[in-house]
Amino acid sequence: MVRTQPHAPARRSAPTRAEARAAQQRRRSVILIAVIAVLVVALTAVLGTVIVRGAGEAEQASASTGGCLPSSLRITADPDVSAAIGAVVADLTGSRTDCPKVTIRAEESSVTATTLASGAAADFDVWVPDSGMWPARAKGQAELTGTTAADLVVGDVVATTPVVFAATGATAQALVAEGAGFATLAGRGVAAVLPDPATVAASSAALLALQNAVAGDARAFTGLVLGLDTGVVATASDALTAAAAAATPTVAVTTEQALLEYAADARTPLVPVYPADFTPAIDIPVVTLAEASDETTSAAEVLARAVGEATDHLEEHGLRDAAGNVSDSAARGTAAPEVSDSANQAEVLRTWQVLTAPSRMLSLNDVSGSMLQPVTTDMRRIDLFEQAAVRAIDSLSAESSLATWVFSSRRIGGQDWQEIVPFGPLGDAAHKQRTIDTANGLDAFVGGGTGLYDSVLAAVQYMRETYVPGQINLVLLNTDGVNEDDEGLDLPGLISELERLRDPAKPVAVIAIGYGPDTDQAALEQIAAATDGAAYQAFQPTDISTVLIDAVTQRGCRPNCG
């Protein structure tokens, strides 16, 4: 007897042949669907990669395929780089007429920087100056005057050009043979013509190299600046023309690009001398505004990449790539130069302008009785000072103006000081001669005690009341003694008044020189410190001329002349 388990299912018999074929078909369908799914996923991944890559590389490919910039751009470019920028933009857009509009306006970088420093709104989306120094200059000038200027973003350098000395063949051959460099200019080994550093970036880069050549010595650099100032011309073209016409060995400080442009039409050929010690390069960045839209920023980035990669256009316009390389380095004569530091370049330009600014100097001269004391068998203190004063006058530029006061005690009633020659420009031959004649005849005014403190305060007050912007306003104090006016100010009272009058926006420095061992040098140093000036002392008779001329020529770097 066969027993079955309660509720147990009955066992089926083997499947029929039809059922087996149906099952096999179902298995094949499942496999096919799985394969198709895998293929779809793989194809999607491949297509996604291609699409993403295409989106990322479309901008880079546009330079060669005639694509468009992501948005319109207003470009302001220095004239030295605007043609190269125009060629790159033309490549980007090709012959298409449906691209966003791109305009290029050529403007001197110094003009753009000055406009920005004034607080005026930027009228560009992209600025391509001929040096990264100019954005630093605009920022520094705005900060100096307390002006709110456009916030600039200085992008990557896209091109460069080295600073060179341009000279005739014979001069260049001699300079190369001796390994000439900026140290040669510092040592006055050759005459130099400098384009105006206020407008030509190559000149400020050269000044920075000169500062390095004298190891940052402020006095030595000041002497160089004042010597170079006499050879400054307006433009790079003027400098090259002057070097070509010079009768004695002379170099023009310029860029490789400017020299290549000059050579195209030059009657007298000039060749580059690449300085052996420092070879600074002018860096050319792409500058945008911090407030720019994402679309504008993206377009600027595409432009910057395109310019940086367009070495053919850069070289066609006399420029090198961002690294300072050129395809035919043998033809250009030097390896990649070192890009000049933009911030330091801007600072050295500011120093140059301070040092070369016209002086407005009130010469306040001690004519108390002690100035008649002999210092040699045939010379008195006043005699030595007179000779030094004439030399100092001759060291000032024709644009400077000078007034002469004397002081002792009670010269006019109870007043200790007296104006002898009023202010006038040294470019006026009659005024200069009158000033020199007065300096030669100071002994005629000698007599009385030393009313030092009241006279110093009167001179500083006068200079503040008649302050002339754009000039170095200062008082040059010459004395051989101590204050002897018991009825006037004492030293603490004078210092308090000078500090009250101090105005960083309208500085009036006192450059004080003490002659001989009887001078109250401590008082002179306090007076100088209260006016951001400087104090000197001449112990020996032979020091007088050196110290006076040194004080006059250091007028621009005080109080940090070293």
Secondary structure by P-SEA (a helix, b strand, c coil): ccccccbbbbbbccccaaaaaaaaaaaaaaaaaaaaaaaaaaaaaaaaaaaaaaaaaccccccccccccccccbbbbccccaaaaaaaaaaaacccccccbbbbbbbcaaaaaaaaaacccccccccccccaaaaaaaaaaaaaaccccccccccccccbbbbbbbbcaaaaaaaaaacccaaaaaaccbbbbbccccccaaaaaaaaaaaaaacccaaaaaaaaaaacccccccaaaaaaaaaacccbbbbbccaaaaaaaaccccbbbbbbcccccbbbbbbbbbbbccccaaaaaaaaaaaaaaaaaaaaaaaaccccccccccccccccccbbbbccaaaaaaaaaaaaaaacccbbbbbbbbcccccccccccccaaaaaaaaaaaaaaaccccccbbbbbbcccccccccccccccccccccaaaaaaaaaaaaccccccccccccaaaaaaaaaaaaaacccccbbbbbbbbcccccccccccaaaaaaaaaaaccccbbbbbbbbbcccccaaaaaaaaaaaaccbbbbbccccaaaaaaaaaaaacccccccc
